[in-house]
Amino acid sequence: MRYLLLADLVLLVHACFVLFVLAGGLAVLRWRRMAWLHLPAALWGAAIELGGWICPLTYLENHLRRLGGGAGYNVTFIERYLEPFLYPLGLTRHTQLVFGLTVLLVNLAIYARLWSHRRTSSGE
């Protein structure tokens, strides 16, 4: 039972990380120092998608689920509602590339705006 709870915790952390990768740039607009956390996270998230790799958190979660004997027939809230978000059915290489490019483009636009604003406020 504790392994399944740990697996759910890993899945929750994974979902939060994905949200941070996607939307963390918006937090950087408000809190500039957050860029030190967000930039590496966004680059990692884009690299995972563009490289077609599997995030190590996925391996950890699967390992914990196996140690816990699997989910069986009773699925948790996290398994039912977050797993399809992180591991969508029919995920193709093309879809991964779209996800990766979306992460790069959205964050590039946010950081370009941040950089532009910084240049104009410093008088350049």
Summary of the structure (lengths in Angstrom):
residues: 124
radius of gyration: 17.5
end to end distance: 59.1
largest distance: 62.6
contacts: 326
relative contact order: 0.17
helix: 80%
strand: 0%
